[in-house]
Amino acid sequence: MREVVQQLLDRIATRGECDVVADLAVPIPLTVIGGGDVAGPLPAPDLGEHNMVVVEHYLQYDADRLARLTATGVLASQQSGE
């Protein structure tokens, strides 16, 4: 994989530009790379489903700050079917 990425970067550097379709398209199914079965497409996440995880982990906000952001409507979520 590292060799493939290096070849890609070399081609882009030579041309001085990136052709997204030619350079980044994956011509083989991911199951070939991973060697496993694909269960099928997953449903899209609900609105705000990952807000807490992202804000806690990446912004390192504590529970009190998260509660204030949620109470004031800055952070919102919607479960499927609502």
Beta strands, then each sheet from edge to edge (+ up, - down):
end
